[in-house]
């Protein structure tokens, strides 16, 4: 499977872009794997999902539920 990961990096923050919920989940899993490989941590308290489409999705990264914000 080939998936392009679109991210915006600034200092110690990362933004992940995706066009669908499925692509977002795949991208977040790839990002999580990358962080694990390089011994980088993800601050799950600061991790959130902008849900402008109000789909009320429930997304998890490594058993951590991602907060939904408007």
SELOVO-751632 format. One record per residue: residue number from 1; y, z, x of N, C-alpha, C in turn. Coordinates in steps of 0.05 Angstrom, whole numbers, plus 32768, in hexadecimal, padded with zeros to 4 digits. Layout:
REM SELOVO-751632
<site num="NUM" n_yy="Y" n_zz="Z" n_xx="X" ca_yy="Y" ca_zz="Z" ca_xx="X" c_yy="Y" c_zz="Z" c_xx="X"/>
...
***
This chain:
REM SELOVO-751632
<site num="1" n_yy="7FE8" n_zz="8000" n_xx="8011" ca_yy="8000" ca_zz="8000" ca_xx="8000" c_yy="8019" c_zz="8000" c_xx="8012"/>
<site num="2" n_yy="802C" n_zz="7FF0" n_xx="800A" ca_yy="8045" ca_zz="7FEE" ca_xx="8019" c_yy="805C" c_zz="7FF8" c_xx="8007"/>
<site num="3" n_yy="806B" n_zz="800B" n_xx="8011" ca_yy="8081" ca_zz="8015" ca_xx="8002" c_yy="8099" c_zz="8019" c_xx="8014"/>
<site num="4" n_yy="80B0" n_zz="800D" n_xx="800D" ca_yy="80C8" ca_zz="8012" ca_xx="801C" c_yy="80D4" c_zz="802C" c_xx="8013"/>
<site num="5" n_yy="80DD" n_zz="803C" n_xx="8025" ca_yy="80E9" ca_zz="8055" ca_xx="801F" c_yy="8107" c_zz="8053" c_xx="8024"/>
<site num="6" n_yy="8117" n_zz="8055" n_xx="800F" ca_yy="8134" ca_zz="8052" ca_xx="8011" c_yy="8140" c_zz="806E" c_xx="8011"/>
<site num="7" n_yy="814D" n_zz="8076" n_xx="8027" ca_yy="8159" ca_zz="8090" ca_xx="8029" c_yy="8175" c_zz="808E" c_xx="8035"/>
<site num="8" n_yy="8185" n_zz="80A2" n_xx="8030" ca_yy="819F" ca_zz="80A5" ca_xx="803B" c_yy="819E" c_zz="80C0" c_xx="804A"/>
<site num="9" n_yy="81A4" n_zz="80BF" n_xx="8064" ca_yy="81A4" ca_zz="80D8" ca_xx="8074" c_yy="81C0" c_zz="80DF" c_xx="807C"/>
<site num="10" n_yy="81C6" n_zz="80F9" n_xx="807A" ca_yy="81E0" ca_zz="8104" ca_xx="8082" c_yy="81DC" c_zz="8120" c_xx="808C"/>
<site num="11" n_yy="81E1" n_zz="8125" n_xx="80A5" ca_yy="81DD" ca_zz="8140" ca_xx="80B2" c_yy="81C0" c_zz="8148" c_xx="80AC"/>
<site num="12" n_yy="81BD" n_zz="815E" n_xx="809D" ca_yy="81A2" ca_zz="8167" ca_xx="8097" c_yy="819A" c_zz="8162" c_xx="807A"/>
<site num="13" n_yy="81A8" n_zz="8150" n_xx="806D" ca_yy="81A2" ca_zz="8149" ca_xx="8051" c_yy="8196" c_zz="812D" c_xx="804F"/>
<site num="14" n_yy="8185" n_zz="8129" n_xx="803B" ca_yy="8178" ca_zz="810F" ca_xx="8036" c_yy="8179" c_zz="8109" c_xx="8019"/>
<site num="15" n_yy="8180" n_zz="80F0" n_xx="8012" ca_yy="817F" ca_zz="80E6" ca_xx="7FF7" c_yy="816A" c_zz="80D0" c_xx="7FF5"/>
<site num="16" n_yy="8158" n_zz="80D2" n_xx="7FE2" ca_yy="8143" ca_zz="80BF" ca_xx="7FDE" c_yy="814A" c_zz="80AF" c_xx="7FC5"/>
<site num="17" n_yy="814A" n_zz="8094" n_xx="7FC7" ca_yy="8150" ca_zz="8083" ca_xx="7FB1" c_yy="8136" c_zz="8076" c_xx="7FA6"/>
<site num="18" n_yy="8134" n_zz="8073" n_xx="7F8C" ca_yy="811D" ca_zz="8066" ca_xx="7F80" c_yy="8125" c_zz="805A" c_xx="7F65"/>
<site num="19" n_yy="8118" n_zz="8044" n_xx="7F5E" ca_yy="811E" ca_zz="8036" ca_xx="7F44" c_yy="810D" c_zz="8040" c_xx="7F2D"/>
<site num="20" n_yy="80F7" n_zz="804E" n_xx="7F33" ca_yy="80E5" ca_zz="8057" ca_xx="7F1E" c_yy="80DA" c_zz="8073" c_xx="7F26"/>
<site num="21" n_yy="80D0" n_zz="8081" n_xx="7F12" ca_yy="80C4" ca_zz="809B" ca_xx="7F17" c_yy="80AC" c_zz="8098" c_xx="7F2A"/>
<site num="22" n_yy="809C" n_zz="8084" n_xx="7F26" ca_yy="8084" ca_zz="807F" ca_xx="7F37" c_yy="808D" c_zz="807B" c_xx="7F54"/>
<site num="23" n_yy="80A1" n_zz="806A" n_xx="7F58" ca_yy="80AA" ca_zz="8064" ca_xx="7F73" c_yy="80B7" c_zz="807D" c_xx="7F80"/>
<site num="24" n_yy="80C5" n_zz="808D" n_xx="7F70" ca_yy="80D0" ca_zz="80A6" ca_xx="7F7A" c_yy="80BB" c_zz="80B9" c_xx="7F83"/>
<site num="25" n_yy="80A6" n_zz="80BC" n_xx="7F74" ca_yy="8090" ca_zz="80CE" ca_xx="7F7B" c_yy="8083" c_zz="80C4" c_xx="7F95"/>
<site num="26" n_yy="807E" n_zz="80AA" n_xx="7F97" ca_yy="8072" ca_zz="809F" ca_xx="7FB0" c_yy="8085" c_zz="80A3" c_xx="7FC8"/>
<site num="27" n_yy="809F" n_zz="809F" n_xx="7FC4" ca_yy="80B2" ca_zz="80A2" ca_xx="7FD9" c_yy="80B4" c_zz="80C0" c_xx="7FE2"/>
<site num="28" n_yy="80B4" n_zz="80D2" n_xx="7FCF" ca_yy="80B5" ca_zz="80EE" ca_xx="7FD6" c_yy="809C" c_zz="80F7" c_xx="7FE4"/>
<site num="29" n_yy="8085" n_zz="80EC" n_xx="7FDD" ca_yy="806C" ca_zz="80F3" ca_xx="7FEB" c_yy="806D" c_zz="80E8" c_xx="8008"/>
<site num="30" n_yy="8077" n_zz="80D0" n_xx="800C" ca_yy="807A" ca_zz="80C5" ca_xx="8027" c_yy="808E" c_zz="80D6" c_xx="8037"/>
<site num="31" n_yy="80A4" n_zz="80DD" n_xx="802B" ca_yy="80B8" ca_zz="80EE" ca_xx="8038" c_yy="80AC" c_zz="8109" c_xx="8040"/>
<site num="32" n_yy="809D" n_zz="8115" n_xx="802E" ca_yy="8090" ca_zz="812F" ca_xx="8033" c_yy="807C" c_zz="812C" c_xx="804A"/>
<site num="33" n_yy="806C" n_zz="8117" n_xx="804A" ca_yy="8059" ca_zz="8112" ca_xx="8060" c_yy="8067" c_zz="810F" c_xx="807B"/>
<site num="34" n_yy="807D" n_zz="8100" n_xx="807B" ca_yy="808C" ca_zz="80FC" ca_xx="8093" c_yy="8096" c_zz="8117" c_xx="809D"/>
<site num="35" n_yy="80A1" n_zz="8127" n_xx="808B" ca_yy="80AB" ca_zz="8142" ca_xx="8093" c_yy="8095" c_zz="8153" c_xx="809F"/>
<site num="36" n_yy="807E" n_zz="8153" n_xx="8092" ca_yy="8067" ca_zz="8162" ca_xx="809C" c_yy="805E" c_zz="8159" c_xx="80B7"/>
<site num="37" n_yy="805E" n_zz="813E" n_xx="80BB" ca_yy="8055" ca_zz="8133" ca_xx="80D5" c_yy="8067" c_zz="813C" c_xx="80EB"/>
<site num="38" n_yy="8081" n_zz="813D" n_xx="80E6" ca_yy="8095" ca_zz="8144" ca_xx="80FB" c_yy="809D" c_zz="8161" c_xx="80FA"/>
<site num="39" n_yy="808F" n_zz="8171" n_xx="80EB" ca_yy="8094" ca_zz="818E" ca_xx="80E9" c_yy="80B0" c_zz="8194" c_xx="80DF"/>
<site num="40" n_yy="80B9" n_zz="8184" n_xx="80CB" ca_yy="80D3" ca_zz="8188" ca_xx="80BF" c_yy="80CF" c_zz="8196" c_xx="80A4"/>
<site num="41" n_yy="80E1" n_zz="81A7" n_xx="809C" ca_yy="80DF" ca_zz="81B5" ca_xx="8083" c_yy="80F0" c_zz="81A9" c_xx="806D"/>
<site num="42" n_yy="80E7" n_zz="81AB" n_xx="8055" ca_yy="80F7" ca_zz="81A3" ca_xx="803D" c_yy="8100" c_zz="81BC" c_xx="802F"/>
<site num="43" n_yy="811A" n_zz="81BE" n_xx="802A" ca_yy="8125" ca_zz="81D5" ca_xx="801C" c_yy="8122" c_zz="81CF" c_xx="7FFE"/>
<site num="44" n_yy="810D" n_zz="81DA" n_xx="7FF2" ca_yy="8107" ca_zz="81D4" ca_xx="7FD6" c_yy="811C" c_zz="81E1" c_xx="7FC3"/>
<site num="45" n_yy="812A" n_zz="81F6" n_xx="7FCD" ca_yy="813F" ca_zz="8202" ca_xx="7FBD" c_yy="8157" c_zz="81F0" c_xx="7FB9"/>
<site num="46" n_yy="815C" n_zz="81DD" n_xx="7FCC" ca_yy="8172" ca_zz="81CB" ca_xx="7FCB" c_yy="816A" c_zz="81AF" c_xx="7FC1"/>
<site num="47" n_yy="8150" n_zz="81AB" n_xx="7FBD" ca_yy="8145" ca_zz="8191" ca_xx="7FB5" c_yy="8148" c_zz="818E" c_xx="7F97"/>
<site num="48" n_yy="8155" n_zz="8177" n_xx="7F8E" ca_yy="8159" ca_zz="8173" ca_xx="7F72" c_yy="8157" c_zz="8155" c_xx="7F6C"/>
<site num="49" n_yy="8154" n_zz="814F" n_xx="7F52" ca_yy="8152" ca_zz="8134" ca_xx="7F49" c_yy="8168" c_zz="812E" c_xx="7F35"/>
<site num="50" n_yy="8178" n_zz="8119" n_xx="7F3A" ca_yy="818D" ca_zz="8111" ca_xx="7F27" c_yy="8180" c_zz="8100" c_xx="7F12"/>
<site num="51" n_yy="817E" n_zz="810A" n_xx="7EF9" ca_yy="8170" ca_zz="80FC" ca_xx="7EE4" c_yy="8185" c_zz="80F2" c_xx="7ECF"/>
<site num="52" n_yy="8194" n_zz="80DE" n_xx="7ED7" ca_yy="81A8" ca_zz="80D3" ca_xx="7EC5" c_yy="819D" c_zz="80C5" c_xx="7EAD"/>
<site num="53" n_yy="8184" n_zz="80BC" n_xx="7EAF" ca_yy="8177" ca_zz="80AE" ca_xx="7E99" c_yy="816B" c_zz="80C2" c_xx="7E84"/>
<site num="54" n_yy="816D" n_zz="80DC" n_xx="7E8A" ca_yy="8163" ca_zz="80F1" ca_xx="7E79" c_yy="8146" c_zz="80ED" c_xx="7E71"/>
<site num="55" n_yy="8135" n_zz="80E6" n_xx="7E84" ca_yy="8119" ca_zz="80E2" ca_xx="7E7F" c_yy="8109" c_zz="80FC" c_xx="7E7F"/>
<site num="56" n_yy="8116" n_zz="8111" n_xx="7E89" ca_yy="8109" ca_zz="812B" ca_xx="7E8A" c_yy="80EE" c_zz="812A" c_xx="7E98"/>
<site num="57" n_yy="80EE" n_zz="811D" n_xx="7EAF" ca_yy="80D5" ca_zz="811C" ca_xx="7EBE" c_yy="80D0" c_zz="8136" c_xx="7ECE"/>
<site num="58" n_yy="80B8" n_zz="813A" n_xx="7ED5" ca_yy="80B0" ca_zz="8152" ca_xx="7EE4" c_yy="80A3" c_zz="8148" c_xx="7EFE"/>
<site num="59" n_yy="80B2" n_zz="814C" n_xx="7F14" ca_yy="80A8" ca_zz="8142" ca_xx="7F2D" c_yy="80A4" c_zz="8159" c_xx="7F40"/>
<site num="60" n_yy="808F" n_zz="8157" n_xx="7F50" ca_yy="8088" ca_zz="816C" ca_xx="7F63" c_yy="8084" c_zz="8160" c_xx="7F7E"/>
<site num="61" n_yy="808B" n_zz="8170" n_xx="7F92" ca_yy="8085" ca_zz="8169" ca_xx="7FAE" c_yy="8075" c_zz="8181" c_xx="7FB9"/>
<site num="62" n_yy="805D" n_zz="817B" n_xx="7FC1" ca_yy="804B" ca_zz="8190" ca_xx="7FCC" c_yy="804C" c_zz="81AA" c_xx="7FBA"/>
<site num="63" n_yy="8047" n_zz="81A7" n_xx="7FA1" ca_yy="8046" ca_zz="81BD" ca_xx="7F8E" c_yy="8061" c_zz="81CB" c_xx="7F89"/>
<site num="64" n_yy="8077" n_zz="81BF" n_xx="7F92" ca_yy="8091" ca_zz="81CA" ca_xx="7F8C" c_yy="809E" c_zz="81B8" c_xx="7F77"/>
<site num="65" n_yy="80A5" n_zz="81C4" n_xx="7F61" ca_yy="80B2" ca_zz="81B5" ca_xx="7F4B" c_yy="80CF" c_zz="81AF" c_xx="7F53"/>
<site num="66" n_yy="80D7" n_zz="8196" n_xx="7F4F" ca_yy="80F2" ca_zz="818E" ca_xx="7F56" c_yy="8105" c_zz="8192" c_xx="7F3E"/>
<site num="67" n_yy="811C" n_zz="81A0" n_xx="7F44" ca_yy="812F" ca_zz="81A5" ca_xx="7F2F" c_yy="813C" c_zz="818B" c_xx="7F25"/>
<site num="68" n_yy="8140" n_zz="8189" n_xx="7F0B" ca_yy="814E" ca_zz="8172" ca_xx="7EFF" c_yy="816B" c_zz="817A" c_xx="7EF9"/>
<site num="69" n_yy="817D" n_zz="8169" n_xx="7F03" ca_yy="819A" ca_zz="816D" ca_xx="7EFE" c_yy="81A6" c_zz="8155" c_xx="7EF1"/>
<site num="70" n_yy="81BC" n_zz="8158" n_xx="7EE3" ca_yy="81CB" ca_zz="8142" ca_xx="7ED7" c_yy="81E3" c_zz="813B" c_xx="7EE8"/>
***
